[in-house]
Amino acid sequence: MKKILCSAMAACLIFSGTVITNAADIINREAQLRPDFTIIIDDEVNYFKSADGKYIYPILYNDSTYLPLRSIGEIIGKNVNWDESTKTITLSGKRDSYKNTTKPSSAKIADIDVQERRDFTIILEGEECNFKDANGKAVYPLLYNGSTYLPLRAISEITGNEVIWDGDDKVITLRDKETTVTDADTFGPTENDIGIEKAKDIALEDAGCKEENVKFIRTEKDYDDNKDIFFYDVEFTNGNWKHEYEIDVETGDILTHYRDYDYEYTEGDDKISIERAKQIAIDHAGLKGAGIKYIKTELEDGKYNIEFTHGGYRYEYNINAYTGSVTNFKSEKSNSGVGSGNDKTKYLTNTEALDAVLNYAGVKRPDAFEIKVELDDGRYEIEFKSGRYEYEAEVDIYTGKVFDYKREYDD
């Protein structure tokens, strides 16, 4: 890693010790010990030990992952001074780098009690470090069994390096940020540039996601030739949802936002039964079992194709055979004469569908204009403008669920 990573990371280390201080500065918290989390530094998996040689593991607290800082300091090769009288940690000297890649014996996830230590002071290059979460709220070190921990976000701030959390595989990666030019006098955003970390925060807040629960696919600065504007391209997944953002580098405005559902599956996974797939389709259509006539139920290319009629309507569904997700569907008035006029499926009116999208987008009805609502293949297609943004979305006519939501900045 870069030298700045080494020096900065070590500055936040804390030696254990008996601490006597104001009780208001020591708060007992409940957390989880997570030996199942993998930590990668310089492309190698690292395992951490305390000063007495015992393995120590990441902690999950308040939906954030905390790393043991003393062990990272050993890997970087920096000495740390702990002042008991002032509860202060300062950086001093240099020691040989240490790296432990020996995998410990199996350990289990465990509920633990930790201390939130608001009395600890961390000094980096002569300046005191204060850490905040994505919402600007102060965060503090945790103390557990004589080892001190800080959250991933704080580690990223003090090192100037990228900390990536892969929630699917539970992997934490610390790596240098890539740079094209290496002979400049200074590095980082320009004076009016919000910076990539701020852009990520804006995207996460807009999507209603927490950083530790997403997997970033792309975070880079780009340029739009047509609009003559620089923007940050931020892409990440949260569960099966994929978000793509373009954010103005100077104003922080969200220029575009695409939100799609990812229906990927693994061939080795067990398939759901055809009966389960049929039930998923019926539930999605808001129907009961009586009066349904199946036309097609087949498995093809990892999905079930299910077609049936009910109440004068014809339904076509594609169901992911591994996840049970509805990947595509449509309904239309049937010409077969099946069903009766008294057995029609109820669905949302265009006004109710519009209200569903407005509520999803956080836009008040009086603030929306140039509204367009169309019914097509079992979904409402809705477009409108509000402020300097254009909105597009589709709404399930039966459930009111919002799909393919997009918000774009209108120049």
Long-range contacts (C-beta under 8 A, 24 or more apart in sequence): 1-41, 1-42, 1-76, 1-161, 1-174, 1-175, 1-176, 2-161, 2-176, 4-159, 4-160, 5-76, 5-159, 5-160, 5-161, 5-174, 5-176, 6-76, 6-77, 6-78, 7-76, 7-78, 7-91, 7-125, 8-124, 8-125, 8-158, 8-159, 8-160, 9-69, 9-72, 9-73, 9-76, 9-78, 9-155, 9-158, 9-159, 10-72, 10-73, 10-76, 10-77, 10-78, 10-79, 10-80, 10-91, 11-78, 11-80, 11-89, 11-90, 11-91, 11-122, 11-123, 11-124, 11-125, 11-129, 11-158, 12-69, 12-89, 12-122, 12-124, 12-129, 12-150, 12-154, 12-155, 12-158, 13-69, 13-70, 13-72, 13-73, 13-78, 13-80, 13-89, 13-148, 14-69, 14-70, 14-80, 14-82, 14-89, 14-120, 14-122, 14-141, 14-143, 14-148, 15-51, 15-70, 15-80, 15-82, 15-89, 15-148, 16-50, 16-51, 16-143, 16-145, 16-146, 16-147, 16-148, 17-82, 17-84, 17-146, 19-84, 19-87, 19-117, 19-119, 19-143, 21-87, 21-119, 22-119, 24-118, 25-117, 25-118, 25-119, 26-115, 26-116, 26-117, 26-118, 26-119, 27-115, 27-116, 27-118, 28-113, 28-114, 28-115, 28-116, 29-61, 29-62, 29-113, 29-114, 29-115, 29-116, 29-142, 30-111, 30-112, 30-113, 30-114, 31-59, 31-60, 31-61, 31-62, 31-66, 31-111, 31-112, 31-113, 31-114, 31-142, 31-144, 32-59, 32-60, 32-61, 32-109, 32-110, 32-111, 32-112, 33-57, 33-58, 33-59, 33-107, 33-109, 33-110, 33-111, 33-112, 33-144, 34-58, 34-59, 34-60, 34-65, 34-109, 34-170, 35-104, 35-106, 35-107, 35-108, 35-109, 36-109, 36-170, 37-65, 37-170, 37-171, 37-172, 38-169, 38-170, 38-171, 38-172, 39-67, 39-171, 39-172, 39-173, 39-174, 40-171, 40-172, 40-173, 40-174, 40-175, 41-72, 41-75, 41-173, 41-174, 42-175, 43-175, 44-99, 44-101, 45-101, 45-103, 46-71, 46-75, 46-99, 46-100, 46-101, 47-100, 47-101, 47-102, 47-103, 47-104, 48-72, 48-100, 49-100, 50-145, 50-146, 50-147, 51-146, 55-104, 55-107, 56-145, 56-147, 57-107, 58-149, 58-172, 59-112, 59-114, 59-142, 59-144, 59-149, 61-114, 61-142, 61-151, 63-210, 63-212, 63-213, 64-133, 64-139, 64-151, 64-152, 64-153, 64-210, 64-212, 65-151, 65-152, 65-165, 65-172, 65-212, 66-142, 66-149, 66-150, 66-151, 66-152, 67-149, 67-150, 67-151, 67-152, 67-155, 67-172, 68-147, 68-148, 68-149, 69-141, 69-147, 69-148, 69-149, 69-150, 69-155, 70-147, 70-148, 71-100, 71-147, 72-155, 74-98, 75-99, 75-100, 86-121, 87-117, 87-119, 87-120, 87-121, 88-120, 88-121, 88-122, 88-123, 89-120, 89-121, 89-122, 89-123, 90-123, 91-123, 91-124, 91-125, 112-144, 114-142, 114-143, 114-144, 114-149, 115-142, 115-143, 115-144, 116-140, 116-141, 116-142, 117-141, 117-142, 117-143, 117-148, 120-148, 124-158, 129-154, 129-157, 129-158, 131-157, 131-158, 134-201, 134-204, 134-205, 134-210, 134-211, 135-205, 152-211, 152-212, 153-211, 156-197, 157-197, 164-215, 164-216, 165-211, 165-212, 165-214, 165-215, 166-215, 167-212, 167-213, 167-214, 167-215, 168-215, 189-249, 192-250, 193-249, 193-250, 194-232, 194-247, 194-249, 194-250, 194-251, 194-252, 196-220, 196-221, 196-232, 196-234, 198-252, 199-232, 199-234, 199-245, 199-247, 199-249, 199-252, 200-234, 202-245, 202-247, 202-252, 202-254, 203-234, 203-236, 203-243, 203-245, 203-247, 203-254, 203-257, 204-236, 206-245, 206-254, 206-257, 207-238, 207-243, 207-257, 207-259, 209-236, 209-238, 209-243, 213-238, 214-238, 217-242, 221-249, 222-246, 227-411, 229-255, 231-255, 237-262, 240-264, 240-323, 240-325, 248-409, 253-409, 254-389, 254-407, 254-409, 255-408, 255-409, 256-406, 256-407, 256-408, 256-409, 257-405, 257-406, 257-407, 257-408, 258-406, 259-404, 259-405, 259-406, 260-404, 261-325, 261-403, 263-320, 263-323, 263-325, 263-327, 265-302, 265-320, 265-321, 265-322, 265-323, 266-322, 267-302, 269-322, 270-322, 271-299, 271-321, 271-322, 272-319, 272-321, 272-322, 272-324, 274-299, 274-304, 276-324, 277-304, 277-306, 277-319, 277-321, 277-324, 278-306, 280-317, 280-319, 280-324, 280-326, 281-306, 281-308, 281-315, 281-317, 281-319, 281-326, 281-329, 284-317, 284-326, 284-329, 284-396, 284-398, 284-399, 285-310, 285-315, 285-317, 285-329, 285-331, 285-345, 285-398, 286-345, 286-346, 286-347, 286-398, 286-399, 287-311, 287-345, 291-339, 291-343, 293-338, 303-327, 309-334, 309-336, 309-338, 309-339, 310-338, 310-339, 310-343, 310-345, 311-338, 311-339, 311-340, 311-343, 311-344, 311-345, 312-337, 312-338, 312-339, 312-340, 312-341, 312-343, 312-344, 313-339, 313-344, 313-345, 315-378, 329-378, 330-377, 330-378, 331-377, 331-378, 331-397, 332-377, 332-378, 345-398, 346-398, 347-397, 347-398, 348-380, 348-395, 348-397, 348-398, 348-400, 350-375, 350-380, 352-400, 353-380, 353-382, 353-395, 353-397, 353-400, 354-380, 354-382, 354-384, 356-395, 356-400, 356-402, 357-382, 357-384, 357-391, 357-393, 357-395, 357-402, 357-405, 358-384, 360-393, 360-402, 360-405, 361-386, 361-391, 361-393, 361-405, 361-407, 363-391, 379-403, 385-410
